[in-house]
Each structure stands twice: as structure tokens, then as C-alpha cells.
């Protein structure tokens, strides 16, 4: 029996923030995959190694976690005053499904570097030394991201002394600005229910106070104590408890309905990437996953967030934007956990350590707006060349 040989596709494997993903230039994809649709999805699933009933992604580039089962497609921008169009695909590990409903804030930090190295940014915009300001159009959520990429001798500077909790080694700092981060998806804009805090009824579990916000990524915040947690938990406390995971998924599904993202809870299974669900608490001492002691005095609040059905090992970049935005708006559960009042920046504790995020919110009538949210990440090329997949994949 004759089998179709493998094909090879130019690709780069990159770390951005606390995530990793396979990056492609749109022009390098096979013609059938240059358009959205089943062919593209099948290609990306095979590249990453999904669906994998073993949950390991051994036969692909994925790392069997939500942080490492990611793909990015970039092209010269079709939008005025932008350099590059950025499309993000979150690949399910055990299902034949690519979720295009949201952004990856962590990998956003790597987009500018890849775009520069891949010739997608005009050479006139890249200094010989200094900082290149890359204007990114995030195509999933139709928002602008500004990446400040350090440049040395006309090339991206990847090495440096910037340390990021959740990443073992230091690298060069990349400041990322998420402009006008309210997604505007669902029934309203930033707060789709029209309320800073809602009573979220979850049949079989009870009613929970919840802040449901569209900023960075649609996110449902609840109080840790309301669900029996302290806010200092590490991954194993949640991810090794099937009952806990089912509870969070139920909260996510019913919250998605309240946010207008889906019409029925059954639709949540086909929308795994969004919304996120997170729980918040006042500052407390804890030991991070690396063994580092985190003192209550060095953080404003604690946050734990779930991604693709599991507690995240650190914090999703888009969820950090949601945290910074919600913290800046007096009355939200996030703001209350951070002590209340007018806050323009917070440092929060997560399983791997701490992260600072800033946002400035303004209120006009009953509506809140945020001009931008800012955080610092780092990014690095891990491998570049070609990925290979069987030629009859798509």
C-alpha cells in the first residue's frame, strides 16, 4: 500500500511570555490552508498533534497543556496604520477542534519579534539600535496591540536580564500595550450584563457573586472563599480534582450564557478558549510552584485562572489584561480583593509568582472605558525551520 509522503512547511517555534506556540507566515502555508476553514484547522491540529486521546501530543509540536497547544498565523497587515495581522488558534488537546474565539496575550509578546524577523514589518520602521514599535492588528478580536521590541544592530534583541515568573531563564523585556481592550462581544461592551457584580446562578452548585468582563478576553471572576478556596492554590489542588474541574466548567458555561457569548450551556463545549473563569482573594503568603516564597506584602491580590479546563500554571496574558482592567474599576470583585479605590496598576500573585499589570479606566455616565492595559513580557525563538505533516492531512 502506497502512503502519501510528508510535506514540510516553514515555521518557527517560539516562547512568548509563559506560553509556547508554532508561528507561521500566512504566505508559507499550503494554498488550501491560507483561508479559514476545515483545511487550515486540520493542518494545525496535525502540526500540534491533536486530537490525542492519550492527552500527551507525542506525535506533534504541542506540549499537552493549554499554554503549549497554540498556533499563530501572521501576515502583512491589511489594516491602515498597522504593521502585521495576527491570528491566534488555540488547539484542543483531546478533541479535533481549533478555537478561534480569542487572543493569546502571552504569545502577543512574540508577534513583533517574529514579524520583524520574517520581513513583515517595513525596514524603515526598524531602528539600528533602540526599540521597534510594532503595530499589531489582533484579527480574532479586532483590536490593536502595540509591542515595543528591543533592537540591537538592526536585529531583535532576545537575550537580557528581565525575569518573568513562570519562565525559568531571563530574557529581553518586551512591553506590550493592549489598546482599547474591551472586547465588545456579547450583549454589551465591557460589562455585558450592565453590572459590575452579578448573582450568577449555577444549577446544582448555588449562586455566586461574579464580575463578568470583556477586556483582553471574556472573563468570569468569582471570590475564592465562595467556592471553598483561599486563592493561594497551585495546579495540583485543582487539576487533580475532577469534581473541582467540573464545578469550574459549570460556572464557565452558565457565565458564558449570562455574558451573551453562547445561547445554551451545551455550546460551551465547542467554545473552550473563552470565556475564562478565575477566582480572586485578598493577599496572603504562599509558596509558588518553583518553591519561591511570595509574601502578602508584595502583592495587591491573589488570582487563579483556568484555561481550557485546567488551572493555568501562571497567568494568561489576556486574563492579566482583564485583571488590570477590572482592578481599575471600583466595585468589581477584583477591585475589592485588591483593597478597593482608584487603582491604576496592581501586582497580583499567581501559581508561579507575581505579575504587574496597569490600566486606566474612565467612566462616562454608566459606561466604563479603558484606553489601554500595559504589561511586560519576554519572548524568544526556540527553533526555526520546517514542520512536517503527512501530505494527506487536509
N, C-alpha and C positions, 0 to 999 in steps of 0.2 A: 504493500500500500504506500502510495506516494503522499508525503506530507508537505504542505506549503512551508517554505523556509521562513526564517525570521527576517524582519525588516529592522532597520536602525533609524532612529530619529534624534537629531541634535537636541540635547537637553543639558541642564545644569542642576545639580543637587545643592540646595542652599539651606543654611540656617538663617532664620530671621527671628530675632527675639528668642522666645522659648519654644519655637516650632521649627520644623523642617519640612521642605517640600520640593517637588520636582518642577522646575521652571522651563517653560518653552517660549520661543518666539512663535507667534501665530503663523508666520510665513514658513516656518520649518515643519509644521505639522503636515501629514498627508492631506491631499486636497479634500477628501471626504470629511476630515475632522476639522477643517478650517471654519466650518459653520456649526452653530449649536445644533445638537440633535443626538440621536442614538449612536451614530458612528463615533462622534467625539467622546461620548460617555463610555462606550465600550473600550476605546483606546486607553483612556485614563484609568479605568478600572484594571485593565490588564497590566499597565505600567506599574501601578501601585501594588497589585497582587490581590485584588478583590473580585468577587466575594470569596472569603476564605472561611469555611465552616470551622476550621481549627483556631481561627482568631489570631493567627501569627503573621500573615502576609509574607511567608517564607519565599514564595515564588514571585516576588515583586519588590519595589523600592520602598514600600510602606514599612513603618516601624510598629504596627499593631497598637497604636494609640491614636486618639483624636489629634494629638499635636504633631504626628508624623505621617498622617494619611491625607496629605494635602497636595494640590496641584495648582499651578499658576500659568496663565497664558497672557503674554504681553505683546503689544503691537504699538507702532507709532500712533499717536492719538488722532482721533477724528474730531476731537472737541477743540474749539478755539481756546487759546491761552493755556493749553496743556501739552505735556511732552509725550506721555505714554498712557495707553489704555490698559488697565489691569483687571483681569477676570480671574476670580478665585473659585476653585472647585473642591469642596470637602468630600472626600471619598469615604463611603461607608466601609467598614472592615468586613462585616459578615453578610452584607446584602449587596445586590447588584444595583447600586444607587449612588449617584453623584448629586450632592446638594449644592445648588447654585443660589440659595436664598440669602446669603450674607457674605460678609467680608472676613478676612483673617487679619487682625490688627498686627499680630506679630510678624507675619510674612510681609506686611506693608513696609517694614523696615528694610527688607532686602530688595524691594522692587526697584528703587532708584539705582542701586549698585548694578543690578542685572541689566537694567535699561541702558545705563552708560556703557557697560562692557559690551553689550550686544548691539551697539550702534543705533539705538532707538531714540537717543537724545542728541539734538544738533550739537556739533562740536563747538559752536560759538557760545554755548551755554555752560561749557565745562572749563573752569579756570585751570591754569597750570598748577597752582597751589592755592589751597583755601577750601571753600565749601561750594559744592554744586547744589543749587536749589532745583529739585526735580518736581515738576507739577504733574501729579498723577490723577487720572480720572478713574475712580473705582466703579467699574461698569456694573457690578452686581447691585449696588445700592445707589448708583448715580450720584456720587459725592466726590469732592476734591480732597486729596491728601497731598501735603507738602512734605517732602523728605529732604533733609539737609545732610548731604553725603560728603564726608571729608575726602579731599583730593590731594595727592602728592605726586609731583612730576607728571601731571596730566592723567593719572590713573587713580582708581578708587583706592583709598587707604582703608584696609580691613583690620590691620593689627593696631592695638592700642591698650590703654590701661583702664578702660571703662568696665566696671564689673556690674553684672546683672544677675540677681538672684534667680536661680533656676538654670543658669548656664555656668558650666564649670570653669571655663577659661575667659580671661578678659579679652576685649577687642576694642575697635574704634567705636566711639559714640555716634549714633545717628539719631538726631532729633526728628520726631515725626509729629506733624500737626494735622489733626483731623478737622477739616473746615465744616462748619455748619453741620455737626454730626447727627442731628435728629433725623432719623430715617424717613419719617413721614409715611410709614406703612401702617396699615390697619385703619381704624375708624378716624383717628385724629393724627396729630403730628407727634410731638414729643411724648405726651401722655394720652394714649389712645382712648382711655376711659374718661378723660377730662378731670381725673382726680390724682392728687399726689399720693394718696394712700387709699386702697380699696379693701373691702372684705371679700376675699376670694374663697368661694365655697367649692370644696373638693369632695364629692360624694364618697362616703366611706372613711374619710380621713378627718374632716372637720372644716372649719372656716379659719382662714389665716389672714392677718394683715399683710398686704402686699403693695409694693411700689412697682408698677409696670411701666417701663420707659422704653422709648425708641430713640436711642442715641448710641452711635457706634454699632450696636447690634441690639435687636429687641431683647430685653432682659426683664426677668421677674425677680425682684428682691423680696425676701421674707426674713423675719427675725429668727436667728439661730435658736433662741430659747423656746420659741413657739413650736419647734419641731424636735425638741429634746437634745439640742447640741449646744456647744459652748462657743463655736466659731474658731476654735484652735485645732480642729481635726486635721489629720493627714489623710492621704489617699486610702490607706488600708481600712480606716474606720468606716468609710462609706462604700468603697468599691468591693469589699469582701462581704458586704451585707446585702443580699438580694432583696430583702424587704425594704431596706432604705432606698435602693435604686428604683424600685417600683413606686415608692411613695413620691420620690422626686419627679419621676416621669409623669405620674398622675397630676402633680402640681403644674408641671410644664404644659401638659396637654390642656387642662382646663384654663390655665392662664392664657394660652395661645388663643383660645376661643374668646375670652374676655377682651383680648387685645385686638380682635378682628383679623388675626393672621390666618385662621382657619375657621370653617363653619361648624365642624364637628370634631370631637376629640379623636375619632378614629383616623382623621387626617394627619395627626401628629407623627405617626409612624413614617410617613413619607416626607416629613419636614424635620429631619433630625438635627440640623445645624442651628436652626432658630425656632423659637426663642431660647435663650439661655435661662437657667434658673440658678440663683445664688442666695446664700444666706449670710447675714451680717450680724456683728456683735461689737460691743464696746471693747476697747483694747484690753489684752490680757497677755501675760507672759506665756511663751510656749517654745518648744524646740522644733526647728524646721526639719524638713526631710533630710537635709545634709548634716544634721547634728548641730547646726548653728543656733545659739540662744537668741531669741527675739524678745526684747523687753517691751512691756506695755508702754513704757515711757517714750519709745522711739516710733510709735505708730499712732495714728488717729482712730483707727478702727480695724477690725479683722473681717476678711471676706473670704468665703469659699465658694467656688463656682463649678458647675458641671457642664461638660461639653460632650456631645454625642453619647450621653447616657452614663458618663463616668465623671468622678471628681477630678478636676484638672490638677496636674502636678504643680502648677504655678498659677498664672492668670492669663487668660486670653486677652490679647491687646484690645480687641473691640469691647470686651466686657470691662476692661480698665477704663475705656472712654465712658461707658455707661456709669461706672462707679464715680468717676470725676464729675460728670455732669450732674448726677443725682445728688452728690455731696454738696454741690454748689447751690442747690435749690432748697431753701429752708422748708422743713416739714416732711421731706421724704424719709423713708426708713434709713437710707444710707446717711443722710444728713444728721438724723437723730443719733445714730450709732457713733458718728464722729463728733458728737457733742453739741450739735445744733449751731445756729447762727449763720452768718455770711462767710462762706469758705471759698477761697479761690484755688486751693490746692490741698490735697490730702496725701498722706503716706499710709498705705494700708498693708496689713500683714496677710500673706497667703501661704500655702503649704511649703513653698521653697524659700520664703524670706519676706522681703518687703519691696514695695514699688511706690514711686511718687507719680501722681498724675495731676495736672492742673486744668481748670476750666473756669470760665467766667460766664455766669448766667445773668440775663436781664429779663425783667417782667414788664410786659406791656398789656395792661388790662388783666385778663385772666390767663394770658398765654405767656409761656416761657420760651426764650430762645438762648442758644449758646453759639457764640461766634466760632469758637474752636476749642478743642481739647488738645493738650500737649503732653507728650511723654518721650523719654529717651530709651532707645533700644540699641541693639548692635546686630550686625549681620556678617556672614562670611560664606564664601564659596567653599563647599566641601569636596565636590567633584564635578568635572565637566567633560563632555564628550558626547556619547550617544546612549540612549536606552534602546533595548531590543525587545520586540514582542513578536509573536507568531503573525505572519502576514495575513492570516485569515481571521484575525481578531474582530475586525469591523467590516 
